Amino acid sequence: MQQHTIKITASNQPTTLEQLLRVVRYRGFKVDRVSMNVLTPEQMVDIQVNVQSKRPISLLKNQLLKLVDIDAVNIQEINILQAQVEA
């Protein structure tokens, strides 16, 4: 199983986080952690989601980029053994 950190920049809309989590679930990824920071002057949010799955992360990235409120998606793969040592 692979673990990934997804860093997302999106519009600060009431439904943004809900839509993002729905796509993650539909694509078969398990959410380990979510954090969000609101960038007030720009009316944007920085969202970081840790997910894991046996499925290719490109499936999830392509679907997230189709959401209207999402501006950017960056993926970082995490070595599971390293993540377990840090925890």
VENJO-V640499 format. One record per residue. RES is the residue in one small letter. SS is DSSP state (@ for helix, = for strand, . for the rest). PHI is phi as a letter, one per 30 degrees, with the letter a starting at -180 (999 if undefined). BURIAL is 1 if it has 24 or more other ideal C-beta (glycine too) atoms within 12 Angstrom, else 0. Layout:
# VENJO-V640499
res=RES ss=SS phi=PHI burial=BURIAL
res=RES ss=SS phi=PHI burial=BURIAL
This chain:
# VENJO-V640499
res=m ss=. phi=999 burial=0
res=q ss== phi=c burial=1
res=q ss== phi=c burial=1
res=h ss== phi=b burial=1
res=t ss== phi=c burial=1
res=i ss== phi=c burial=1
res=k ss== phi=c burial=1
res=i ss== phi=b burial=1
res=t ss== phi=c burial=1
res=a ss== phi=b burial=1
res=s ss== phi=d burial=1
res=n ss=. phi=d burial=0
res=q ss=. phi=c burial=0
res=p ss=. phi=d burial=0
res=t ss=. phi=c burial=0
res=t ss=@ phi=e burial=1
res=l ss=@ phi=d burial=1
res=e ss=@ phi=d burial=0
res=q ss=@ phi=d burial=1
res=l ss=@ phi=d burial=1
res=l ss=@ phi=d burial=1
res=r ss=@ phi=d burial=0
res=v ss=@ phi=d burial=1
res=v ss=@ phi=e burial=1
res=r ss=@ phi=d burial=0
res=y ss=@ phi=d burial=0
res=r ss=. phi=d burial=1
res=g ss=. phi=i burial=0
res=f ss=. phi=c burial=1
res=k ss== phi=c burial=0
res=v ss== phi=d burial=1
res=d ss== phi=c burial=1
res=r ss== phi=a burial=0
res=v ss== phi=b burial=0
res=s ss== phi=b burial=0
res=m ss== phi=b burial=0
res=n ss== phi=b burial=0
res=v ss== phi=c burial=0
res=l ss== phi=c burial=0
res=t ss=. phi=e burial=0
res=p ss=. phi=d burial=0
res=e ss=. phi=c burial=0
res=q ss=. phi=h burial=0
res=m ss== phi=b burial=0
res=v ss== phi=b burial=1
res=d ss== phi=c burial=1
res=i ss== phi=c burial=1
res=q ss== phi=b burial=1
res=v ss== phi=b burial=1
res=n ss== phi=c burial=1
res=v ss== phi=b burial=1
res=q ss== phi=b burial=1
res=s ss== phi=a burial=1
res=k ss=. phi=d burial=0
res=r ss=. phi=d burial=0
res=p ss=. phi=d burial=0
res=i ss=@ phi=d burial=1
res=s ss=@ phi=d burial=0
res=l ss=@ phi=d burial=0
res=l ss=@ phi=d burial=1
res=k ss=@ phi=e burial=1
res=n ss=@ phi=d burial=0
res=q ss=@ phi=d burial=1
res=l ss=@ phi=d burial=1
res=l ss=@ phi=d burial=0
res=k ss=. phi=d burial=0
res=l ss=. phi=d burial=1
res=v ss=. phi=d burial=0
res=d ss=. phi=d burial=1
res=i ss== phi=c burial=1
res=d ss== phi=c burial=1
res=a ss== phi=b burial=0
res=v ss== phi=b burial=1
res=n ss== phi=b burial=0
res=i ss== phi=c burial=1
res=q ss== phi=b burial=0
res=e ss== phi=d burial=0
res=i ss== phi=c burial=1
res=n ss=. phi=d burial=0
res=i ss=@ phi=d burial=0
res=l ss=@ phi=d burial=0
res=q ss=@ phi=d burial=0
res=a ss=@ phi=d burial=0
res=q ss=@ phi=d burial=0
res=v ss=@ phi=d burial=0
res=e ss=@ phi=d burial=0
res=a ss=. phi=d burial=0
